[in-house]
Amino acid sequence: MQDETIVELFWQRDETALSETEQKYQSYLSKVAYSILADFEDAREIVNETLLRAWNSIPPQRPGLLRTYLGKIARELSIDRYRLAHRKKRVASEFTVSLDELGDIVNEKSEADFDRSLLGEAIDRYLKTVSYDARTAFVQRYYFADTVREIAVRQGSTEQRVKSMLFRTRQGLREYLEKEGFDI
């Protein structure tokens, strides 16, 4: 079923929207959640919570890209659950690894000191200056928390090349943010 039709079903408050959304996006949403949480049961719960949140937010929202809308919800829910579990020191996931890699550049102090939207805009500007492969790898690694291996396979590259590309991109980002006045 097309996304526009599914969104229309949400607007009509037809519960078929939920089953169609689950059928079409369950594996995608599970991957988003699992890459952050590293727990299949938690990922399954996040998929269900995502469907509930979509049901409660459409209407009034009318997402143009349903996949992106659902992915954002799943990611936010997963990060919230990750933070809760991380406070209890019980989860180690690919998300932890990717955050550790970015830790030297964007730490909690810099997030507290600067408006997150300004920092996000600066990162967006920097990413527009790097190659498509580097930009894609960066987003896959640090937004979707994909493994280096997954990125390498997707790009038809080696893991070592992806690691090097991510390292150079992080170093470039650090320099760019310092030039932009961010205290890193």
C-alpha positions as CSV (number, residue, x, y, z in Angstrom):
1,M,0.0,0.0,0.0
2,Q,1.2,3.5,-0.8
3,D,2.2,5.8,2.0
4,E,-0.3,8.5,0.9
5,T,-3.1,5.9,1.3
6,I,-1.8,4.8,4.7
7,V,-1.7,8.4,5.9
8,E,-5.3,8.9,4.6
9,L,-6.3,5.8,6.7
10,F,-4.8,7.5,9.7
11,W,-6.7,10.6,9.0
12,Q,-9.9,8.6,8.7
13,R,-9.1,6.9,12.1
14,D,-9.2,3.5,10.3
15,E,-7.2,1.0,12.3
16,T,-6.2,-0.7,9.1
17,A,-3.5,2.1,9.0
18,L,-1.8,0.4,11.9
19,S,-1.6,-3.0,10.4
20,E,-0.5,-1.6,7.0
21,T,2.2,0.5,8.6
22,E,3.4,-2.4,10.7
23,Q,3.5,-4.7,7.7
24,K,5.4,-2.2,5.6
25,Y,7.8,-0.7,8.1
26,Q,8.3,-3.2,10.9
27,S,11.7,-4.4,9.8
28,Y,12.9,-0.8,9.2
29,L,11.7,0.4,12.6
30,S,13.1,-2.7,14.3
31,K,16.5,-2.0,12.8
32,V,16.4,1.7,13.9
33,A,15.5,0.6,17.4
34,Y,17.9,-2.3,17.6
35,S,20.9,-0.3,16.4
36,I,20.4,2.0,19.4
37,L,19.2,-0.5,22.0
38,A,21.0,-3.8,21.1
39,D,18.0,-5.7,22.5
40,F,15.4,-7.4,20.3
41,E,12.6,-7.3,22.9
42,D,13.1,-3.6,23.5
43,A,13.2,-3.0,19.7
44,R,9.9,-4.8,19.4
45,E,8.4,-2.6,22.1
46,I,9.7,0.5,20.4
47,V,8.0,-0.6,17.1
48,N,4.7,-0.9,19.0
49,E,5.2,2.5,20.8
50,T,6.0,4.1,17.4
51,L,2.8,2.8,15.9
52,L,0.9,4.2,18.9
53,R,2.6,7.6,18.7
54,A,1.9,7.7,15.0
55,W,-1.8,6.9,15.7
56,N,-2.0,9.7,18.3
57,S,-0.2,12.3,16.1
58,I,-1.8,11.7,12.7
59,P,-3.9,13.8,12.6
60,P,-3.1,16.6,13.2
61,Q,0.3,15.8,11.5
62,R,0.2,14.9,7.9
63,P,3.7,13.5,7.1
64,G,4.9,13.9,3.6
65,L,7.4,11.1,4.0
66,L,5.8,8.4,6.3
67,R,9.0,6.3,6.5
68,T,11.1,9.3,7.7
69,Y,8.3,10.4,10.1
70,L,8.1,6.9,11.7
71,G,11.9,6.6,11.7
72,K,12.2,9.8,13.6
73,I,9.6,8.7,16.2
74,A,11.4,5.3,16.6
75,R,14.8,6.9,17.0
76,E,13.5,9.4,19.6
77,L,11.8,6.6,21.6
78,S,14.9,4.4,21.3
79,I,17.2,7.2,22.5
80,D,14.9,7.9,25.5
81,R,14.9,4.2,26.4
82,Y,18.7,4.0,25.9
83,R,19.3,7.0,28.2
84,L,17.1,5.4,30.8
85,A,18.9,2.0,30.5
86,H,22.3,3.7,30.3
87,R,21.7,5.5,33.6
88,K,21.3,2.0,35.0
89,K,24.5,0.9,33.2
90,R,22.9,-2.1,31.6
91,V,23.2,-1.5,27.9
92,A,26.1,-1.5,25.5
93,S,25.2,-1.1,21.9
94,E,26.4,0.2,18.5
95,F,24.9,3.5,19.6
96,T,27.3,3.6,22.6
97,V,30.2,3.0,20.3
98,S,29.2,5.7,17.8
99,L,28.6,8.2,20.6
100,D,32.0,7.4,22.0
101,E,33.6,8.1,18.6
102,L,31.9,11.5,18.5
103,G,32.6,12.2,22.1
104,D,35.7,14.2,21.4
105,I,33.8,16.5,19.1
106,V,30.3,16.9,20.6
107,N,30.4,16.2,24.3
108,E,27.7,17.0,26.8
109,K,29.4,20.3,27.8
110,S,29.3,21.6,24.2
111,E,25.6,20.5,23.9
112,A,24.8,22.4,27.2
113,D,26.8,25.5,26.2
114,F,25.4,25.9,22.7
115,D,21.9,25.9,21.2
116,R,21.5,22.4,19.8
117,S,19.9,23.8,16.6
118,L,23.0,26.0,16.0
119,L,25.2,23.0,16.5
120,G,23.0,20.9,14.2
121,E,23.1,23.6,11.5
122,A,26.9,23.8,11.7
123,I,27.2,20.1,11.3
124,D,24.8,20.2,8.3
125,R,26.9,22.9,6.7
126,Y,30.1,20.9,7.3
127,L,28.6,17.7,5.9
128,K,27.7,19.6,2.7
129,T,31.4,20.2,2.1
130,V,32.5,16.5,2.2
131,S,32.0,13.8,-0.4
132,Y,28.7,11.9,-0.8
133,D,30.3,8.7,0.5
134,A,31.7,10.5,3.6
135,R,28.4,12.3,4.3
136,T,26.4,9.1,3.8
137,A,28.8,7.1,6.1
138,F,28.7,9.8,8.7
139,V,24.9,9.9,8.8
140,Q,24.6,6.1,8.8
141,R,27.1,5.7,11.6
142,Y,26.1,8.6,13.9
143,Y,22.4,9.0,13.2
144,F,21.3,5.5,12.5
145,A,24.1,3.8,14.5
146,D,24.9,1.4,11.7
147,T,28.1,-0.7,12.2
148,V,31.2,0.0,10.1
149,R,30.6,-3.4,8.5
150,E,27.1,-2.5,7.4
151,I,28.3,0.8,5.9
152,A,31.1,-0.9,4.1
153,V,28.8,-3.5,2.5
154,R,26.3,-0.8,1.5
155,Q,29.0,1.3,-0.1
156,G,30.8,-1.7,-1.7
157,S,33.9,-0.8,0.2
158,T,36.2,-2.2,2.9
159,E,35.8,-1.7,6.6
160,Q,39.2,-0.1,6.8
161,R,38.3,2.5,4.2
162,V,35.1,3.3,6.0
163,K,36.9,3.7,9.3
164,S,39.5,6.0,7.7
165,M,36.7,8.0,6.0
166,L,34.8,8.4,9.3
167,F,38.0,9.4,11.2
168,R,38.9,12.0,8.6
169,T,35.3,13.3,8.6
170,R,35.3,13.6,12.4
171,Q,38.7,15.4,12.3
172,G,37.4,17.8,9.7
173,L,34.2,18.4,11.7
174,R,36.2,19.2,14.8
175,E,38.3,21.8,12.9
176,Y,35.2,23.2,11.2
177,L,33.3,23.6,14.5
178,E,36.3,25.3,16.2
179,K,36.5,27.7,13.2
180,E,32.8,28.4,13.7
181,G,33.4,29.4,17.3
182,F,32.3,26.2,19.1
183,D,34.5,25.5,22.1
184,I,35.3,21.8,21.6
